[in-house]
Amino acid sequence: MCITAEALALFLNLLNPDLIATDTGRITVHATERDAVWVLTDEDEWCTMAPQIDRLARFD
């Protein structure tokens, strides 16, 4: 799933800042079940595999 920087900023502003870790080109949200990692792409969008990882975890 990929979103714009503006959409990611809106989402992150809803969260407790203590749950967010940043690094160059990477944002990690420490969620209850597992971390969600957002990565900056060449197209200036932020992408995460969190929905796919969550779906796969349900089948374990």
Contacts in CASP RR format, 6 or more apart in sequence:
PFRMAT RR
TARGET T0000
AUTHOR 0000-0000-0000
METHOD contacts of the structure
MODEL  1
MCITAEALALFLNLLNPDLIATDTGRITVHATERDAVWVLTDEDEWCTMA
PQIDRLARFD
1 47 0 8 1.000
1 48 0 8 1.000
1 49 0 8 1.000
1 50 0 8 1.000
1 51 0 8 1.000
2 41 0 8 1.000
2 43 0 8 1.000
2 45 0 8 1.000
2 46 0 8 1.000
2 47 0 8 1.000
2 48 0 8 1.000
3 11 0 8 1.000
3 45 0 8 1.000
3 46 0 8 1.000
3 47 0 8 1.000
4 44 0 8 1.000
4 45 0 8 1.000
4 46 0 8 1.000
5 44 0 8 1.000
5 45 0 8 1.000
5 46 0 8 1.000
8 27 0 8 1.000
8 38 0 8 1.000
8 46 0 8 1.000
12 20 0 8 1.000
12 27 0 8 1.000
12 29 0 8 1.000
15 29 0 8 1.000
19 29 0 8 1.000
19 30 0 8 1.000
19 31 0 8 1.000
20 27 0 8 1.000
20 28 0 8 1.000
20 29 0 8 1.000
20 30 0 8 1.000
21 27 0 8 1.000
21 28 0 8 1.000
21 30 0 8 1.000
22 28 0 8 1.000
25 39 0 8 1.000
25 40 0 8 1.000
26 37 0 8 1.000
26 38 0 8 1.000
26 39 0 8 1.000
26 40 0 8 1.000
27 37 0 8 1.000
27 38 0 8 1.000
27 46 0 8 1.000
28 35 0 8 1.000
28 36 0 8 1.000
28 37 0 8 1.000
28 38 0 8 1.000
29 35 0 8 1.000
29 36 0 8 1.000
29 37 0 8 1.000
29 38 0 8 1.000
33 54 0 8 1.000
33 57 0 8 1.000
34 50 0 8 1.000
34 53 0 8 1.000
34 54 0 8 1.000
34 57 0 8 1.000
36 48 0 8 1.000
36 50 0 8 1.000
37 48 0 8 1.000
37 49 0 8 1.000
37 50 0 8 1.000
38 46 0 8 1.000
38 47 0 8 1.000
38 48 0 8 1.000
39 46 0 8 1.000
39 47 0 8 1.000
39 48 0 8 1.000
40 46 0 8 1.000
41 47 0 8 1.000
END
